[in-house]
Amino acid sequence: MLFISDNWAPVHPTIMAAMEACNKGSAAPYGADDESTDLKDMFSKIFGQAVDVSLVATGSAANALALSCLLPPWG
């Protein structure tokens, strides 16, 4: 088993190309940009109801956010 950070490897070339493609001009912050809106629309269509999507940089951040939704503040 290799227990190292979840962000030690480079990003996949397809993901990097997509990031470079949308890295043009100015955009509204905090999920108000066109790509975030499109992503929310896609996930809402998949789940059949309105959903919110929060993008995070690491698996650890995703795990912490998910646990915070399931546990009370003192949990």
All heavy atoms as a GROMACS GRO file, in nm:
protein
  544
    1MET      N    1   0.083  -0.117   0.000
    1MET     CA    2   0.000   0.000   0.000
    1MET      C    3   0.088   0.124   0.000
    1MET      O    4   0.193   0.127   0.063
    1MET     CB    5  -0.090   0.002   0.123
    1MET     CG    6  -0.184  -0.112   0.134
    1MET     SD    7  -0.346  -0.041   0.159
    1MET     CE    8  -0.445  -0.181   0.123
    2LEU      N    9   0.040   0.224  -0.069
    2LEU     CA   10   0.113   0.350  -0.081
    2LEU      C   11   0.026   0.462  -0.024
    2LEU      O   12  -0.064   0.511  -0.091
    2LEU     CB   13   0.148   0.375  -0.228
    2LEU     CG   14   0.232   0.496  -0.261
    2LEU    CD1   15   0.368   0.490  -0.190
    2LEU    CD2   16   0.252   0.507  -0.410
    3PHE      N   17   0.051   0.498   0.100
    3PHE     CA   18  -0.028   0.601   0.166
    3PHE      C   19   0.044   0.735   0.156
    3PHE      O   20   0.123   0.773   0.243
    3PHE     CB   21  -0.052   0.565   0.313
    3PHE     CG   22  -0.138   0.444   0.330
    3PHE    CD1   23  -0.083   0.324   0.369
    3PHE    CD2   24  -0.274   0.451   0.306
    3PHE    CE1   25  -0.163   0.211   0.384
    3PHE    CE2   26  -0.355   0.339   0.320
    3PHE     CZ   27  -0.299   0.219   0.360
    4ILE      N   28   0.021   0.803   0.046
    4ILE     CA   29   0.082   0.935   0.027
    4ILE      C   30  -0.028   1.035  -0.005
    4ILE      O   31  -0.144   0.999  -0.017
    4ILE     CB   32   0.188   0.931  -0.086
    4ILE    CG1   33   0.127   0.882  -0.216
    4ILE    CG2   34   0.305   0.846  -0.047
    4ILE    CD1   35   0.223   0.882  -0.333
    5SER      N   36   0.010   1.157  -0.022
    5SER     CA   37  -0.087   1.262  -0.052
    5SER      C   38  -0.166   1.229  -0.178
    5SER      O   39  -0.116   1.166  -0.271
    5SER     CB   40  -0.013   1.395  -0.071
    5SER     OG   41  -0.102   1.496  -0.112
    6ASP      N   42  -0.291   1.275  -0.180
    6ASP     CA   43  -0.376   1.248  -0.296
    6ASP      C   44  -0.353   1.347  -0.411
    6ASP      O   45  -0.420   1.342  -0.511
    6ASP     CB   46  -0.523   1.248  -0.255
    6ASP     CG   47  -0.566   1.379  -0.190
    6ASP    OD1   48  -0.481   1.465  -0.169
    6ASP    OD2   49  -0.686   1.394  -0.161
    7ASN      N   50  -0.257   1.436  -0.396
    7ASN     CA   51  -0.233   1.534  -0.502
    7ASN      C   52  -0.084   1.541  -0.538
    7ASN      O   53  -0.032   1.647  -0.567
    7ASN     CB   54  -0.287   1.672  -0.463
    7ASN     CG   55  -0.228   1.722  -0.333
    7ASN    OD1   56  -0.151   1.654  -0.268
    7ASN    ND2   57  -0.265   1.841  -0.293
    8TRP      N   58  -0.018   1.429  -0.540
    8TRP     CA   59   0.126   1.427  -0.568
    8TRP      C   60   0.158   1.402  -0.715
    8TRP      O   61   0.269   1.424  -0.758
    8TRP     CB   62   0.196   1.322  -0.482
    8TRP     CG   63   0.158   1.181  -0.517
    8TRP    CD1   64   0.044   1.115  -0.481
    8TRP    CD2   65   0.232   1.091  -0.596
    8TRP    NE1   66   0.041   0.989  -0.533
    8TRP    CE2   67   0.157   0.971  -0.605
    8TRP    CE3   68   0.353   1.096  -0.663
    8TRP    CZ2   69   0.200   0.860  -0.677
    8TRP    CZ3   70   0.394   0.985  -0.733
    8TRP    CH2   71   0.319   0.869  -0.739
    9ALA      N   72   0.061   1.354  -0.792
    9ALA     CA   73   0.084   1.322  -0.933
    9ALA      C   74   0.034   1.437  -1.022
    9ALA      O   75  -0.050   1.516  -0.981
    9ALA     CB   76   0.011   1.193  -0.969
   10PRO      N   77   0.085   1.443  -1.143
   10PRO     CA   78   0.037   1.548  -1.235
   10PRO      C   79  -0.107   1.522  -1.280
   10PRO      O   80  -0.156   1.409  -1.274
   10PRO     CB   81   0.134   1.539  -1.353
   10PRO     CG   82   0.186   1.400  -1.349
   10PRO     CD   83   0.188   1.359  -1.205
   11VAL      N   84  -0.171   1.627  -1.324
   11VAL     CA   85  -0.308   1.614  -1.374
   11VAL      C   86  -0.306   1.542  -1.509
   11VAL      O   87  -0.208   1.552  -1.585
   11VAL     CB   88  -0.374   1.753  -1.384
   11VAL    CG1   89  -0.308   1.837  -1.492
   11VAL    CG2   90  -0.523   1.742  -1.411
   12HIS      N   91  -0.412   1.470  -1.539
   12HIS     CA   92  -0.424   1.400  -1.667
   12HIS      C   93  -0.424   1.504  -1.780
   12HIS      O   94  -0.485   1.611  -1.768
   12HIS     CB   95  -0.552   1.317  -1.671
   12HIS     CG   96  -0.561   1.226  -1.787
   12HIS    ND1   97  -0.602   1.267  -1.911
   12HIS    CD2   98  -0.531   1.094  -1.799
   12HIS    CE1   99  -0.600   1.165  -1.995
   12HIS    NE2  100  -0.556   1.059  -1.928
   13PRO      N  101  -0.358   1.474  -1.893
   13PRO     CA  102  -0.349   1.571  -2.003
   13PRO      C  103  -0.486   1.619  -2.054
   13PRO      O  104  -0.501   1.737  -2.091
   13PRO     CB  105  -0.274   1.494  -2.113
   13PRO     CG  106  -0.193   1.393  -2.039
   13PRO     CD  107  -0.276   1.355  -1.920
   14THR      N  108  -0.586   1.533  -2.053
   14THR     CA  109  -0.720   1.574  -2.098
   14THR      C  110  -0.780   1.678  -2.004
   14THR      O  111  -0.842   1.775  -2.047
   14THR     CB  112  -0.813   1.452  -2.107
   14THR    OG1  113  -0.754   1.355  -2.194
   14THR    CG2  114  -0.950   1.489  -2.160
   15ILE      N  115  -0.758   1.659  -1.875
   15ILE     CA  116  -0.808   1.754  -1.776
   15ILE      C  117  -0.734   1.886  -1.789
   15ILE      O  118  -0.794   1.994  -1.787
   15ILE     CB  119  -0.797   1.696  -1.634
   15ILE    CG1  120  -0.889   1.576  -1.620
   15ILE    CG2  121  -0.828   1.802  -1.529
   15ILE    CD1  122  -0.871   1.497  -1.492
   16MET      N  123  -0.603   1.880  -1.806
   16MET     CA  124  -0.524   2.002  -1.822
   16MET      C  125  -0.567   2.079  -1.946
   16MET      O  126  -0.579   2.202  -1.943
   16MET     CB  127  -0.374   1.970  -1.828
   16MET     CG  128  -0.288   2.094  -1.837
   16MET     SD  129  -0.309   2.210  -1.701
   16MET     CE  130  -0.212   2.130  -1.576
   17ALA      N  131  -0.593   2.009  -2.055
   17ALA     CA  132  -0.638   2.076  -2.178
   17ALA      C  133  -0.772   2.145  -2.156
   17ALA      O  134  -0.793   2.257  -2.204
   17ALA     CB  135  -0.647   1.974  -2.292
   18ALA      N  136  -0.862   2.081  -2.082
   18ALA     CA  137  -0.992   2.142  -2.054
   18ALA      C  138  -0.975   2.266  -1.966
   18ALA      O  139  -1.043   2.367  -1.987
   18ALA     CB  140  -1.084   2.041  -1.986
   19MET      N  141  -0.886   2.258  -1.869
   19MET     CA  142  -0.860   2.374  -1.783
   19MET      C  143  -0.800   2.489  -1.862
   19MET      O  144  -0.838   2.605  -1.844
   19MET     CB  145  -0.768   2.334  -1.667
   19MET     CG  146  -0.835   2.244  -1.566
   19MET     SD  147  -0.725   2.174  -1.442
   19MET     CE  148  -0.643   2.314  -1.375
   20GLU      N  149  -0.708   2.458  -1.952
   20GLU     CA  150  -0.648   2.562  -2.035
   20GLU      C  151  -0.751   2.625  -2.128
   20GLU      O  152  -0.747   2.745  -2.153
   20GLU     CB  153  -0.532   2.504  -2.115
   20GLU     CG  154  -0.411   2.471  -2.029
   20GLU     CD  155  -0.302   2.398  -2.105
   20GLU    OE1  156  -0.322   2.361  -2.222
   20GLU    OE2  157  -0.195   2.378  -2.046
   21ALA      N  158  -0.843   2.544  -2.178
   21ALA     CA  159  -0.944   2.594  -2.271
   21ALA      C  160  -1.037   2.696  -2.205
   21ALA      O  161  -1.083   2.791  -2.269
   21ALA     CB  162  -1.025   2.479  -2.328
   22CYS      N  163  -1.066   2.677  -2.075
   22CYS     CA  164  -1.159   2.771  -2.010
   22CYS      C  165  -1.085   2.882  -1.934
   22CYS      O  166  -1.148   2.968  -1.875
   22CYS     CB  167  -1.254   2.696  -1.917
   22CYS     SG  168  -1.178   2.628  -1.770
   23ASN      N  169  -0.954   2.883  -1.940
   23ASN     CA  170  -0.874   2.984  -1.871
   23ASN      C  171  -0.848   3.103  -1.961
   23ASN      O  172  -0.734   3.139  -1.990
   23ASN     CB  173  -0.742   2.922  -1.823
   23ASN     CG  174  -0.664   3.017  -1.734
   23ASN    OD1  175  -0.722   3.095  -1.662
   23ASN    ND2  176  -0.532   3.008  -1.742
   24LYS      N  177  -0.955   3.166  -2.006
   24LYS     CA  178  -0.944   3.279  -2.097
   24LYS      C  179  -1.038   3.390  -2.049
   24LYS      O  180  -1.153   3.365  -2.020
   24LYS     CB  181  -0.979   3.237  -2.238
   24LYS     CG  182  -0.881   3.132  -2.292
   24LYS     CD  183  -0.903   3.106  -2.438
   24LYS     CE  184  -0.804   3.012  -2.500
   24LYS     NZ  185  -0.750   2.906  -2.421
   25GLY      N  186  -0.988   3.510  -2.042
   25GLY     CA  187  -1.071   3.622  -2.003
   25GLY      C  188  -1.104   3.620  -1.855
   25GLY      O  189  -1.048   3.546  -1.777
   26SER      N  190  -1.199   3.705  -1.818
   26SER     CA  191  -1.243   3.717  -1.679
   26SER      C  192  -1.366   3.632  -1.655
   26SER      O  193  -1.441   3.603  -1.748
   26SER     CB  194  -1.274   3.863  -1.647
   26SER     OG  195  -1.160   3.943  -1.664
   27ALA      N  196  -1.384   3.595  -1.530
   27ALA     CA  197  -1.503   3.516  -1.493
   27ALA      C  198  -1.544   3.552  -1.351
   27ALA      O  199  -1.460   3.590  -1.269
   27ALA     CB  200  -1.473   3.367  -1.503
   28ALA      N  201  -1.671   3.539  -1.324
   28ALA     CA  202  -1.721   3.565  -1.190
   28ALA      C  203  -1.665   3.458  -1.094
   28ALA      O  204  -1.646   3.343  -1.133
   28ALA     CB  205  -1.874   3.560  -1.190
   29PRO      N  206  -1.639   3.496  -0.969
   29PRO     CA  207  -1.581   3.401  -0.874
   29PRO      C  208  -1.686   3.316  -0.802
   29PRO      O  209  -1.806   3.338  -0.815
   29PRO     CB  210  -1.511   3.492  -0.774
   29PRO     CG  211  -1.596   3.615  -0.771
   29PRO     CD  212  -1.646   3.631  -0.913
   30TYR      N  213  -1.636   3.219  -0.725
   30TYR     CA  214  -1.715   3.140  -0.630
   30TYR      C  215  -1.832   3.067  -0.693
   30TYR      O  216  -1.945   3.070  -0.644
   30TYR     CB  217  -1.763   3.228  -0.514
   30TYR     CG  218  -1.650   3.303  -0.448
   30TYR    CD1  219  -1.641   3.441  -0.459
   30TYR    CD2  220  -1.550   3.234  -0.380
   30TYR    CE1  221  -1.535   3.510  -0.401
   30TYR    CE2  222  -1.444   3.302  -0.322
   30TYR     CZ  223  -1.437   3.439  -0.331
   30TYR     OH  224  -1.333   3.506  -0.274
   31GLY      N  225  -1.808   3.001  -0.806
   31GLY     CA  226  -1.911   2.918  -0.867
   31GLY      C  227  -2.009   2.991  -0.955
   31GLY      O  228  -2.105   2.931  -1.004
   32ALA      N  229  -1.988   3.118  -0.979
   32ALA     CA  230  -2.080   3.195  -1.063
   32ALA      C  231  -2.032   3.203  -1.208
   32ALA      O  232  -2.094   3.271  -1.289
   32ALA     CB  233  -2.098   3.336  -1.006
   33ASP      N  234  -1.925   3.132  -1.241
   33ASP     CA  235  -1.873   3.133  -1.378
   33ASP      C  236  -1.954   3.037  -1.465
   33ASP      O  237  -2.031   2.956  -1.416
   33ASP     CB  238  -1.726   3.092  -1.378
   33ASP     CG  239  -1.706   2.957  -1.312
   33ASP    OD1  240  -1.711   2.950  -1.188
   33ASP    OD2  241  -1.688   2.857  -1.385
   34ASP      N  242  -1.938   3.050  -1.595
   34ASP     CA  243  -2.016   2.969  -1.690
   34ASP      C  244  -1.990   2.819  -1.673
   34ASP      O  245  -2.083   2.739  -1.680
   34ASP     CB  246  -1.984   3.010  -1.834
   34ASP     CG  247  -2.033   3.149  -1.868
   34ASP    OD1  248  -2.125   3.199  -1.799
   34ASP    OD2  249  -1.980   3.207  -1.964
   35GLU      N  250  -1.865   2.780  -1.650
   35GLU     CA  251  -1.833   2.638  -1.638
   35GLU      C  252  -1.899   2.577  -1.514
   35GLU      O  253  -1.953   2.466  -1.520
   35GLU     CB  254  -1.681   2.616  -1.633
   35GLU     CG  255  -1.612   2.637  -1.766
   35GLU     CD  256  -1.591   2.784  -1.801
   35GLU    OE1  257  -1.608   2.872  -1.714
   35GLU    OE2  258  -1.559   2.811  -1.918
   36SER      N  259  -1.897   2.650  -1.402
   36SER     CA  260  -1.962   2.600  -1.281
   36SER      C  261  -2.113   2.589  -1.299
   36SER      O  262  -2.174   2.492  -1.255
   36SER     CB  263  -1.930   2.690  -1.162
   36SER     OG  264  -1.792   2.688  -1.132
   37THR      N  265  -2.171   2.687  -1.366
   37THR     CA  266  -2.316   2.682  -1.393
   37THR      C  267  -2.350   2.563  -1.482
   37THR      O  268  -2.446   2.491  -1.455
   37THR     CB  269  -2.361   2.814  -1.459
   37THR    OG1  270  -2.330   2.922  -1.371
   37THR    CG2  271  -2.510   2.812  -1.488
   38ASP      N  272  -2.270   2.540  -1.584
   38ASP     CA  273  -2.292   2.424  -1.672
   38ASP      C  274  -2.280   2.293  -1.595
   38ASP      O  275  -2.358   2.200  -1.615
   38ASP     CB  276  -2.193   2.424  -1.789
   38ASP     CG  277  -2.217   2.538  -1.887
   38ASP    OD1  278  -2.325   2.601  -1.882
   38ASP    OD2  279  -2.125   2.563  -1.969
   39LEU      N  280  -2.182   2.286  -1.506
   39LEU     CA  281  -2.161   2.165  -1.426
   39LEU      C  282  -2.281   2.139  -1.335
   39LEU      O  283  -2.329   2.025  -1.325
   39LEU     CB  284  -2.033   2.179  -1.344
   39LEU     CG  285  -1.990   2.057  -1.264
   39LEU    CD1  286  -1.958   1.940  -1.358
   39LEU    CD2  287  -1.869   2.090  -1.178
   40LYS      N  288  -2.331   2.243  -1.270
   40LYS     CA  289  -2.449   2.228  -1.184
   40LYS      C  290  -2.568   2.181  -1.266
   40LYS      O  291  -2.644   2.094  -1.222
   40LYS     CB  292  -2.482   2.361  -1.115
   40LYS     CG  293  -2.382   2.400  -1.010
   40LYS     CD  294  -2.414   2.537  -0.953
   40LYS     CE  295  -2.302   2.586  -0.864
   40LYS     NZ  296  -2.327   2.721  -0.813
   41ASP      N  297  -2.585   2.236  -1.386
   41ASP     CA  298  -2.695   2.194  -1.473
   41ASP      C  299  -2.682   2.047  -1.513
   41ASP      O  300  -2.780   1.973  -1.513
   41ASP     CB  301  -2.701   2.281  -1.599
   41ASP     CG  302  -2.742   2.423  -1.570
   41ASP    OD1  303  -2.796   2.451  -1.460
   41ASP    OD2  304  -2.719   2.510  -1.658
   42MET      N  305  -2.559   2.002  -1.544
   42MET     CA  306  -2.537   1.862  -1.582
   42MET      C  307  -2.569   1.768  -1.466
   42MET      O  308  -2.636   1.666  -1.483
   42MET     CB  309  -2.394   1.841  -1.629
   42MET     CG  310  -2.366   1.894  -1.768
   42MET     SD  311  -2.202   1.848  -1.826
   42MET     CE  312  -2.109   1.993  -1.780
   43PHE      N  313  -2.521   1.802  -1.346
   43PHE     CA  314  -2.547   1.716  -1.230
   43PHE      C  315  -2.696   1.717  -1.194
   43PHE      O  316  -2.751   1.614  -1.153
   43PHE     CB  317  -2.462   1.759  -1.111
   43PHE     CG  318  -2.328   1.692  -1.108
   43PHE    CD1  319  -2.221   1.744  -1.179
   43PHE    CD2  320  -2.308   1.576  -1.035
   43PHE    CE1  321  -2.097   1.682  -1.178
   43PHE    CE2  322  -2.185   1.513  -1.032
   43PHE     CZ  323  -2.079   1.566  -1.104
   44SER      N  324  -2.761   1.832  -1.207
   44SER     CA  325  -2.904   1.839  -1.180
   44SER      C  326  -2.982   1.749  -1.276
   44SER      O  327  -3.077   1.682  -1.236
   44SER     CB  328  -2.954   1.983  -1.192
   44SER     OG  329  -2.894   2.064  -1.091
   45LYS      N  330  -2.940   1.746  -1.401
   45LYS     CA  331  -3.005   1.658  -1.499
   45LYS      C  332  -2.982   1.511  -1.463
   45LYS      O  333  -3.074   1.430  -1.469
   45LYS     CB  334  -2.950   1.688  -1.639
   45LYS     CG  335  -3.018   1.610  -1.748
   45LYS     CD  336  -2.965   1.649  -1.885
   45LYS     CE  337  -3.031   1.564  -1.993
   45LYS     NZ  338  -2.978   1.595  -2.126
   46ILE      N  339  -2.860   1.477  -1.423
   46ILE     CA  340  -2.829   1.338  -1.386
   46ILE      C  341  -2.915   1.293  -1.267
   46ILE      O  342  -2.970   1.183  -1.267
   46ILE     CB  343  -2.679   1.323  -1.352
   46ILE    CG1  344  -2.595   1.336  -1.480
   46ILE    CG2  345  -2.650   1.190  -1.282
   46ILE    CD1  346  -2.445   1.350  -1.454
   47PHE      N  347  -2.927   1.378  -1.164
   47PHE     CA  348  -2.998   1.341  -1.042
   47PHE      C  349  -3.148   1.373  -1.048
   47PHE      O  350  -3.222   1.338  -0.956
   47PHE     CB  351  -2.935   1.408  -0.921
   47PHE     CG  352  -2.801   1.349  -0.886
   47PHE    CD1  353  -2.684   1.416  -0.917
   47PHE    CD2  354  -2.791   1.225  -0.824
   47PHE    CE1  355  -2.560   1.362  -0.886
   47PHE    CE2  356  -2.669   1.170  -0.792
   47PHE     CZ  357  -2.552   1.238  -0.823
   48GLY      N  358  -3.194   1.439  -1.153
   48GLY     CA  359  -3.336   1.466  -1.170
   48GLY      C  360  -3.391   1.570  -1.075
   48GLY      O  361  -3.512   1.577  -1.054
   49GLN      N  362  -3.304   1.651  -1.018
   49GLN     CA  363  -3.346   1.761  -0.931
   49GLN      C  364  -3.232   1.861  -0.921
   49GLN      O  365  -3.119   1.830  -0.956
   49GLN     CB  366  -3.384   1.711  -0.792
   49GLN     CG  367  -3.272   1.645  -0.717
   49GLN     CD  368  -3.319   1.590  -0.583
   49GLN    OE1  369  -3.436   1.588  -0.553
   49GLN    NE2  370  -3.226   1.545  -0.504
   50ALA      N  371  -3.264   1.980  -0.873
   50ALA     CA  372  -3.161   2.083  -0.861
   50ALA      C  373  -3.059   2.042  -0.755
   50ALA      O  374  -3.095   2.002  -0.645
   50ALA     CB  375  -3.225   2.216  -0.824
   51VAL      N  376  -2.932   2.049  -0.791
   51VAL     CA  377  -2.824   2.018  -0.696
   51VAL      C  378  -2.721   2.130  -0.701
   51VAL      O  379  -2.715   2.207  -0.798
   51VAL     CB  380  -2.755   1.883  -0.727
   51VAL    CG1  381  -2.854   1.769  -0.718
   51VAL    CG2  382  -2.688   1.884  -0.863
   52ASP      N  383  -2.642   2.138  -0.596
   52ASP     CA  384  -2.530   2.231  -0.594
   52ASP      C  385  -2.402   2.150  -0.603
   52ASP      O  386  -2.396   2.038  -0.554
   52ASP     CB  387  -2.532   2.313  -0.465
   52ASP     CG  388  -2.443   2.435  -0.473
   52ASP    OD1  389  -2.399   2.470  -0.585
   52ASP    OD2  390  -2.415   2.495  -0.368
   53VAL      N  391  -2.302   2.203  -0.667
   53VAL     CA  392  -2.176   2.133  -0.686
   53VAL      C  393  -2.065   2.221  -0.629
   53VAL      O  394  -2.057   2.340  -0.659
   53VAL     CB  395  -2.148   2.107  -0.837
   53VAL    CG1  396  -2.014   2.041  -0.856
   53VAL    CG2  397  -2.260   2.023  -0.896
   54SER      N  398  -1.983   2.162  -0.544
   54SER     CA  399  -1.869   2.233  -0.486
   54SER      C  400  -1.741   2.162  -0.530
   54SER      O  401  -1.716   2.049  -0.490
   54SER     CB  402  -1.878   2.234  -0.333
   54SER     OG  403  -1.992   2.303  -0.290
   55LEU      N  404  -1.663   2.229  -0.612
   55LEU     CA  405  -1.538   2.170  -0.658
   55LEU      C  406  -1.428   2.198  -0.556
   55LEU      O  407  -1.417   2.309  -0.504
   55LEU     CB  408  -1.499   2.230  -0.794
   55LEU     CG  409  -1.600   2.207  -0.906
   55LEU    CD1  410  -1.556   2.279  -1.032
   55LEU    CD2  411  -1.618   2.060  -0.932
   56VAL      N  412  -1.351   2.097  -0.524
   56VAL     CA  413  -1.240   2.112  -0.431
   56VAL      C  414  -1.114   2.056  -0.494
   56VAL      O  415  -1.119   1.977  -0.588
   56VAL     CB  416  -1.270   2.043  -0.296
   56VAL    CG1  417  -1.385   2.112  -0.224
   56VAL    CG2  418  -1.302   1.897  -0.314
   57ALA      N  419  -0.999   2.094  -0.441
   57ALA     CA  420  -0.872   2.061  -0.504
   57ALA      C  421  -0.819   1.922  -0.468
   57ALA      O  422  -0.738   1.867  -0.541
   57ALA     CB  423  -0.767   2.165  -0.466
   58THR      N  424  -0.864   1.864  -0.357
   58THR     CA  425  -0.808   1.736  -0.315
   58THR      C  426  -0.917   1.642  -0.264
   58THR      O  427  -1.026   1.685  -0.226
   58THR     CB  428  -0.705   1.754  -0.202
   58THR    OG1  429  -0.773   1.800  -0.084
   58THR    CG2  430  -0.595   1.852  -0.241
   59GLY      N  431  -0.884   1.515  -0.260
   59GLY     CA  432  -0.974   1.415  -0.204
   59GLY      C  433  -0.995   1.437  -0.056
   59GLY      O  434  -1.104   1.413  -0.003
   60SER      N  435  -0.892   1.483   0.013
   60SER     CA  436  -0.905   1.510   0.157
   60SER      C  437  -1.009   1.620   0.182
   60SER      O  438  -1.090   1.610   0.274
   60SER     CB  439  -0.770   1.552   0.216
   60SER     OG  440  -0.678   1.446   0.206
   61ALA      N  441  -1.007   1.724   0.099
   61ALA     CA  442  -1.106   1.830   0.112
   61ALA      C  443  -1.246   1.777   0.084
   61ALA      O  444  -1.341   1.810   0.154
   61ALA     CB  445  -1.072   1.945   0.018
   62ALA      N  446  -1.259   1.694  -0.017
   62ALA     CA  447  -1.390   1.635  -0.050
   62ALA      C  448  -1.440   1.549   0.065
   62ALA      O  449  -1.557   1.554   0.102
   62ALA     CB  450  -1.379   1.553  -0.178
   63ASN      N  451  -1.352   1.468   0.124
   63ASN     CA  452  -1.391   1.383   0.236
   63ASN      C  453  -1.435   1.466   0.356
   63ASN      O  454  -1.536   1.435   0.421
   63ASN     CB  455  -1.276   1.291   0.275
   63ASN     CG  456  -1.247   1.188   0.169
   63ASN    OD1  457  -1.330   1.157   0.085
   63ASN    ND2  458  -1.126   1.134   0.172
   64ALA      N  459  -1.361   1.571   0.388
   64ALA     CA  460  -1.395   1.656   0.501
   64ALA      C  461  -1.530   1.724   0.480
   64ALA      O  462  -1.613   1.729   0.573
   64ALA     CB  463  -1.286   1.760   0.524
   65LEU      N  464  -1.555   1.773   0.360
   65LEU     CA  465  -1.685   1.836   0.331
   65LEU      C  466  -1.800   1.736   0.340
   65LEU      O  467  -1.906   1.766   0.394
   65LEU     CB  468  -1.682   1.903   0.194
   65LEU     CG  469  -1.603   2.031   0.185
   65LEU    CD1  470  -1.589   2.076   0.040
   65LEU    CD2  471  -1.670   2.140   0.267
   66ALA      N  472  -1.779   1.617   0.285
   66ALA     CA  473  -1.883   1.514   0.290
   66ALA      C  474  -1.915   1.476   0.434
   66ALA      O  475  -2.033   1.465   0.472
   66ALA     CB  476  -1.840   1.392   0.210
   67LEU      N  477  -1.812   1.455   0.515
   67LEU     CA  478  -1.835   1.420   0.655
   67LEU      C  479  -1.906   1.532   0.730
   67LEU      O  480  -1.991   1.507   0.815
   67LEU     CB  481  -1.703   1.385   0.724
   67LEU     CG  482  -1.644   1.251   0.684
   67LEU    CD1  483  -1.503   1.236   0.743
   67LEU    CD2  484  -1.733   1.136   0.730
   68SER      N  485  -1.873   1.657   0.697
   68SER     CA  486  -1.938   1.769   0.765
   68SER      C  487  -2.086   1.777   0.733
   68SER      O  488  -2.164   1.832   0.811
   68SER     CB  489  -1.868   1.900   0.731
   68SER     OG  490  -1.899   1.941   0.599
   69CYS      N  491  -2.128   1.722   0.620
   69CYS     CA  492  -2.270   1.720   0.585
   69CYS      C  493  -2.345   1.610   0.661
   69CYS      O  494  -2.466   1.617   0.677
   69CYS     CB  495  -2.287   1.696   0.434
   69CYS     SG  496  -2.230   1.832   0.334
   70LEU      N  497  -2.274   1.508   0.705
   70LEU     CA  498  -2.336   1.393   0.770
   70LEU      C  499  -2.335   1.400   0.922
   70LEU      O  500  -2.413   1.332   0.987
   70LEU     CB  501  -2.265   1.264   0.725
   70LEU     CG  502  -2.268   1.235   0.576
   70LEU    CD1  503  -2.177   1.117   0.544
   70LEU    CD2  504  -2.410   1.208   0.530
   71LEU      N  505  -2.246   1.481   0.978
   71LEU     CA  506  -2.228   1.485   1.122
   71LEU      C  507  -2.270   1.618   1.180
   71LEU      O  508  -2.260   1.721   1.112
   71LEU     CB  509  -2.080   1.461   1.156
   71LEU     CG  510  -2.022   1.327   1.114
   71LEU    CD1  511  -1.872   1.326   1.136
   71LEU    CD2  512  -2.088   1.213   1.190
   72PRO      N  513  -2.314   1.619   1.306
   72PRO     CA  514  -2.342   1.748   1.370
   72PRO      C  515  -2.210   1.821   1.396
   72PRO      O  516  -2.103   1.761   1.395
   72PRO     CB  517  -2.409   1.706   1.502
   72PRO     CG  518  -2.360   1.568   1.528
   72PRO     CD  519  -2.339   1.505   1.393
   73PRO      N  520  -2.217   1.952   1.420
   73PRO     CA  521  -2.094   2.030   1.440
   73PRO      C  522  -2.004   1.974   1.549
   73PRO      O  523  -1.882   1.987   1.542
   73PRO     CB  524  -2.145   2.170   1.477
   73PRO     CG  525  -2.282   2.177   1.418
   73PRO     CD  526  -2.337   2.037   1.425
   74TRP      N  527  -2.061   1.912   1.650
   74TRP     CA  528  -1.979   1.857   1.759
   74TRP      C  529  -1.933   1.715   1.730
   74TRP      O  530  -1.860   1.656   1.807
   74TRP     CB  531  -2.058   1.859   1.891
   74TRP     CG  532  -2.183   1.777   1.884
   74TRP    CD1  533  -2.196   1.643   1.913
   74TRP    CD2  534  -2.311   1.820   1.844
   74TRP    NE1  535  -2.324   1.602   1.893
   74TRP    CE2  536  -2.399   1.709   1.848
   74TRP    CE3  537  -2.366   1.942   1.802
   74TRP    CZ2  538  -2.533   1.716   1.815
   74TRP    CZ3  539  -2.500   1.947   1.770
   74TRP    CH2  540  -2.581   1.835   1.776
   75GLY      N  541  -1.972   1.657   1.615
   75GLY     CA  542  -1.937   1.521   1.580
   75GLY      C  543  -1.801   1.517   1.528
   75GLY      O  544  -1.727   1.460   1.476
   0.00000   0.00000   0.00000
